[in-house]
Amino acid sequence: MLIYLNKTLTMQSATDKLQEYLNELMNFSDTAVTSQEEQILLAGAMMGVAKMLYHNNLTEQEYDKIMNHNGRDLLNLLKPTIH
């Protein structure tokens, strides 16, 4: 089954793979997370995993660039909610 799933994913475009990953993460969140606190903790864990994956698979310059860009995006998202 895993080999079949892996072959199916490798034949998909990057956009389709990303959509599938996002759908799976949202399904996990919808079924496994029961409170707002847990949702925030899960989001933090996903951000930590993303950071580690970026670090392990990008050059130092690419990693720094994406971290700076993502950090600015996160701040812009949070600014309207900070009073």
C-alpha positions, 0 to 999 in steps of 0.5 A: 500500500505504501509503495502504491501511495508513494508511486501515486504521489510521485506522479502528481504535480507539486501543487497536487502533492501540496494540496494532498499534504494540506488536506491530510494535515487538516483532516488530522487536526479536525479529528485529533485536536479537541481544543483551541489550545491543542490547535495552537500547539499543533500549529507550533509543532507543524512550524517546528517540523517545517523549519527542520525540513527546510534546514535539512533540505535547503542550502544555508542561503535558501534556508535563511531566505525562506525563514526571513520571508515566512517570519515576515508573513507570520508577523503580518498575519498576527499584527491585526490581532495584537492589541 
